[in-house]
Amino acid sequence: MNQIDELISSAATPADAIRELQNGRNRAFYDQNKVNKAIDPYKHKVFDMTARPDKEVNVTNEQGEVIGTKSVPVARIATDLQQLIVKRAVSFLFGNDVVLTIDSDEGDEQADNLLKAVKRVMAEAKTRSLNRQLARDVFTATEAAEIWYFADSDRHDRYGFPCEQKLRCLEVSPRNGNTLYPYFDAQGDMVAFSRAFTNDRTNKGYFETYTDEYHYLYTQENKEWQLVEGYPQEHGFGKIPCIYSAQRNPEWHDVQPLIDRLETLLSNFADTNDYHASPKIFVTGDIRGWSQKGESGAIIEGGEGATAQYLSWAQAPESVKLEISTLLNLIYTLTQTPDVSFDNVKGLNTSGVALKLLFFDAHLKVQDKCEIFIEHLQRRCNVVLAMLASFAPAAKAAQFRDAVIEPEIIPYQIEDEASKVNAIMAATGQKAIMSRKTGVEALNYVNDVAEEIERIEADEAQSQVSNIFEPTE
């Protein structure tokens, strides 16, 4: 039994053990109320009646006397920039599948089989979607984790050996009702992972803990914590089957004041439009008659010395437009979020170099995020290998334990295929770079590639026969 398990087992009560496990975090909790307000536009500051109250205006009678006041709703325009920043970051980070490569002392065929088994586990656990959900929760709630476990299954050999178990994964974060308690030792290594959650069906509170040897489960009865019968259970993986990742602040943290200012500006400008967008006429002197609505050649009749002129804005709209564009530019720039709106890219040169420059800053952001997620993905591969080794036959288990799988994140990029092909052909002296069969497969327009090639060759043969009998003059 290791040190953390001894610490848990030596606690006087389950409540004492839980308190100790809750004290092992190396970072403070981020205020999830702030997160929830930020990602819901209807909870933004412009909808706060205290920060932006409705306008009180005077009510007058026919004689112009003030007889009371009434409340007039002000414009409230919120944006969803916080979620847009997160969506773009997730898409560039995990828009492409994670590439897995294996380093094994076994032969090429056996190494390929080991990698195939791991990829099968990843596919069944739907890690492509899991990666995106994990990144979204880290970027939004600042932390998330995944828990790997065994589930019973019909007998199969999908992992390269007969078994009656399958590996599954559960993603947990504050956004789906979990409070996370990673426990770090003095060296910064995570030696236990816990989560607190409530079962929606029974409305009972639970506290679950994993170490590299045991799985603990506590439940709360009458405000008292108790260890569930049958626990702790020895899982036998040799590793904590949990992977935890976190960052200091949400993705939009640095630009939140800019977003607040932008929404206030848009709302104020909308109020101004409500009052002044329609033309207004300023009149001096005695006006004897007005033209009717829709009247052609309309004339306003005035007495001697009367004048009438339209009121117009001078520089106000341009200054507001400049501030709005400046705020948007700062928000996109400071969060390294490319502005790929239609208006921004409709006249863009679509060459390969131009596309790379367009997404250059977003790719730099992906490299920064790799500090978090490469470590997370590497840990996931190690956990999956350890779990496969825990129930594989002895010879196969040794192969899983000795294998090293390395993940690679490839940032999303729109490819200019024509430029790529031309560059490769220029390097080969305009020589062919793929066979017809490979080309038809790459195009992915047909289901039966061999049959399609036969049809193409038959058409070419028929064309050659036709050319022989065609007149040459």
N, C-alpha and C positions, 0 to 999 in steps of 0.2 A: 504494500500500500504506500502510495507516494505522500508527500507532505500535505498537499491540499486535501486529499481524502482523509488523512489523519486529523486535519483541522476540522473537517466537517463532522467526522464521527466522534470527536472529543467534545463537541459543543454540548452544553448542559441541556438545551432544549432545541427543537427544530427552529424556533424563532431566533435563537442565538446564532445558529448555523446560517440562516438566511440573512441575518443582519451582517454577518462577516462577509458573505458572498456579495452582498450589495455594496460593500465598501472597497471593492477591488478595482473599480473603474479608475482610469488614468485621465479622465476628462469629465467636465461638467455636462449635465444634461442640457440640450438646447431647448428653448421654450417652444413647445409644439403649438401653443396657441398662436404665436407669431407666424409660424409656418402656415397654419390653417387659414389665418386671415390673409396672408399674402397670396395663396393659391386660389382663393375664392374672390373674384372681382367684386362681388356684392358685399364683402366685408372690408373693402378698402376704405381709406380715410375719407374719400369724397362722399361716401355713404353714411359717415358718422354724423349724426344730427348735432352732436356737440361741437365737433371740429368744423363742420360746414352746415350751419343751421339754415332753414328756409328764411326767406326775406319777409320782413314785416312792412306792409305798406299802408298808408292812410286811406280811409274810405271817406269820400265827400258826398254831400247832397247836391241837388241841382244848383244851389246858391254858392257852391264852392266851399262850404263849411265842412270842417273835419268832424265826422260823426263817429269815428272808430277806426280800428285797424283790422287787417286780415293777413293771413299767412299765404305767401305765394311760393310754390315749390321752385327751388333753384335747379339748374342743370347739374346732373351728376354723371360724369363720363369716366368709367374705369377701363383700364386695359388689362390684358392677360399676358403681359410681358414676362412675368415670373415663370409661368409655365412654358412659354415659348422658349425662353433661355434654356430651361431644363430639357425640353424636347429636342432642341438642336444639339445640345451637348450629348445626349443619349444616342442620337442618330449617328453622329460622327464617330463616337466611341465604339458602338456595337452595330453599326449599319452593315458591316461585313461579319461573316462567321469568324470566330476565333480559330486560328490555325494551331494545331497540335503536332509536335514532332517528338520522336522518342529517341532516347539514348540508352541503349541496352547492350549488355555483354553477350546476349544471345545472337544467333544468326539473323540474317535479314528477314527470313520467313517467320521465325518465331517472334522477332521484334514487331513485325507487321501485325501478327495475330494479337499480341499484347495491346498494341495501339488500337486495333479494331475493337477489342473488348471494351476499352475505356471509351472509345467514341460511341459504342452502342449504349453504354450506361448514360453518357451525356445526352444522346438523342432521346432515350426513353424518359429521361428526367426533363426534357424540353429546355435544355440550358440556353438555347438561342433566345427564347423568351425570358428565361430566368435572368440572363445577363442584363437585358434591357430593364427589367423590373428592379433588379438590384441597383443598377446605376441610377435609375429614377428616384428610388427611395434614399440613396446616399446623397444625391444632389439636392433633394427636397428636405428630408427629415434629418440629414447629416449623418445617419448611421443605418446599417442594415446587416443582416446575417443570414446564412443558410445552414440548415441542419440536415444532415444525411442520415438515413435510417434504412433498415431492412423491411421489406413487406413480403408476405407469403405469396407464392406464385405456383402455377402448374409447372411440372418438371420441364426444363428446357436446357438448351446448351448454347444460348446466345452469347455467353461470355467466354466460350471456348472450352467449357467443361460442363458436365451434367450438374444441375442444381435445381433447388425448389425455392429459391429466393430471388428477389429483384431489388435493386437499389433505387431509392426514391429520395427526393429533396424537398424541404419545406423552407420557403423564404419568409423571414420574419423582420418586422421593423415597427417603429412607433406608428406608422401610417396604417398598419393593419391590427392595431390593438395590443402590441407587445411592448413591454418595457425591458430593455436589454441591459444585462449586467455582465460584461466581460470582466474576468478577474486576472489582473496582471501582477507578476512578481516583481522583485526589485530590479531585475534585468530587463524588464519590459516585455517578457514573454507571457502570452496568455496561457494560464495553467488551468483555467476552468471557464465555462461559459454558462450563463443562466438567463432565463427569461421569465417574466411575470406576465400572466394573461388571465382572462376570465372566459370560462366556457359559456357561450351565449345560450345554450340550451338549458344548462343547469344553474347558470348564474353563480357558479362557484369560482373562487379564485385559486389559481395554481401557481406554483413556483417550480421550475424545472431546471436542473443543473446537469451538465456533462463535464466529466474530467477525461483524462486519457485512459481511465480504467472503468469508471462507473457512470451509471445514469441514475440520477436521483429525481424523485417527483414528490412534491409536497402539496397538500391541499388545505384550504382554510375552512374549518368547521367552528361555528359560533365564535368567530374572531380569533380562534386559536389555530396555529399551524401544526399539521400532523404529517408524518411521513406515510405515504400511501403504501398499503400492504403489498408486499412483494418487491419493494425497493429498499436499498439500491440494487440495481441489476448490473452485472458485469457484461459489458458489450464486446470485449475481446478485440477491438480494432487496433489498440496500441497508440491511437491518436485521438484527440478530441474531434468528434465528427461534426464540428461546427466551424464555420469560417465567418469572421467578423471584419467589417470594414467601416471606416468613418472618415469624415472630414470636418474641419473646424466650423464652417458656416454654410448655409444654403448658397446655391450658385448666384443668386441675385443680391446677396447681402451688401456688396459694395455699391450697388446702384439703386438700392431701395429709396434713398432720398431723391434721386433723380426721377424715379418713377412717380413718387408722390407729387413732385413739382409738375411733372408732365400732365398728370391727371387733373391737378388743380387748374393748370393753365388751360387745358382743353375744356374743362367745365366752365371756367370763367368766360372763355371765348364763346362758348355756346350760349351763355346768358346774354352776352353782348349782342350776338346775332339775333337772339329772340327780340331784343328791344330795338336794334338799329339796322338789321339787314334789309328790311323793307324801306323804300324811299320815303323820306319825310320832307315836308315843305315848310320853310320858315317864312312867315308873312308879317309885314309891317303895313300899317294904314288900314283903310276900310276896304274889305273885299265884299262886293255886291253879289257875286254869283260864282258857283263852281261848276265845272263840267261834270257830266254824268259818267259813271263807270262804263268803259268800252266805247265811249263816244269818239268818233273819228274827227280829227281836226279840232280837238278840244281847246277851249279858251276859258281863262279865268278872268272874270270882270272885276276890276278894282277901281276905287275912287282916286281922286287926285293925290299923288304922292305915294300911293300904295306900291309895295314891291313884294315879290315872292321868289324864293330861290331854294333849291334842293340843298339839304345838309349832307355833307360827305365827310368820310374819314380822311385824314391826311396820311400819316405814317404808321398808325396803330396796327393795321392788319399785317404789314410787312415785318414789323418788329416782333409780333407774336409768331408769325410764320418762321422767322429766323430762330427764335428761341426753341420752338418745337423741333425743328430739324436738328438744332445743336444738341438738344437733350437726347433725341433718338440716336444720333451718331455716337454720343458718349456712352449711352447704355449698351449699344452693340459692341463698341470698341473695348470698353472696360471688361466686358464679360466674354470677349473673344467669340462673339456670336456673329456669323456672317448674315448680312441682310440679303436674303435671296428672294425677296418679294418680286412680283412680276414687273413692276415699274423699274426696279433696280437692275434687272438682268435682261430686259427685253432687247436692248441694243448691244449686248455684250458679245465680244469676239469669243467664239466657242472653241478655239484651238486648245490643244492640250496644255500649253504653257499658261494661257489665260485662265483656264479652269483651276490649275494648281495654285495660281496666285490668288484667285478668288477665295479659295478655301485654306490658304496658307496659315492664317491665324488660328482657324479652327483646328488644324492639324497640330499646331504647337500646343494648343490646349489639350488635345488627346495625349500628347507626350507627357504633359504634366500629370494627367489623370492616370497614366500608366503606373505612376509611383504607388497608387492605391490598388489598381485592379490587376496588374500583372502579379503582384504578390497574392492577391485574393485567388486568382485563377490557378497559380502555382500550388497554393495550399489545397485548392479543390482537387487537383490532379493527385496530390499526395494522399489525400483522404480516400479518394476512390480506389487508388492502388492498394492502400492498406485494407480497405473493406473487402476488396476482391480476394486479397491474400488470406483474409481471415477465414474464408470458407472454401477456398479452392483446394484441390489435391496438393499434396506436399510439394511435388516437383513444380507444379504451376504456381503455387504460392510463393516459392523462392524466386521465380521469375518476376512476379508482380512486385515483390519487396525490393528487388535489385534494380528495377527499371526506373528511369527518370524521364518524365514527360514535361516538355517545356511549351508553354502557351505563347502565342504571338498575336497582338492586337493590330489589325490593319485598318487605319482610318478610312472612313467612307470617302470615295472620290468618284465623280462622274468621269468615265474614261472616254477619251477621244480615240476610238478604235482605229479610225483611218490614219491618224497621225502616227499611232504606235506601229501599225503595219508598215507604213511608208518608211519609218525610221529603221525598222529591222531589215526591210528589203534593201535599203540603201547600204546598210552595213554588210549585207551578203552579196553585193553587186547585182541587185535585182534578180536574185535567184529565188525560186519558190521556197516558202518557209513552212508549208504544211501540205499534206496530201488532200486529194478531193474528199476522201472519206472523213478526215478530221475536220475539214471545212464545213461539210454538211452537218456533222454532229455539233460543231460549235454554233452554227446558225440556229439549230433547235426548232426548225420549222416543220419537220416531218417526224413521224413515229418510227417508221422502218427505214433506216439509213441505207441498208444494203439494197432494198427494193428500189429506193429512189435513185441510187447510182446506176442500177441496171436500166432504169427508164431513161436517164440522161444519156448513157452510152448508146442505147437503142436510137434515141433521137439524133445523136451525132452521126451514127452509122447511116441512118436514113437520109440525113442531110448530105452526106458525102456521096451517096448513090445518086441523089437528085442532081448534084453538081456535075457528075460525069456526063449526064444526058442533056444538060442545058446547052443551048447554042453558045459558041464562043465569040460570035460576031453579032 
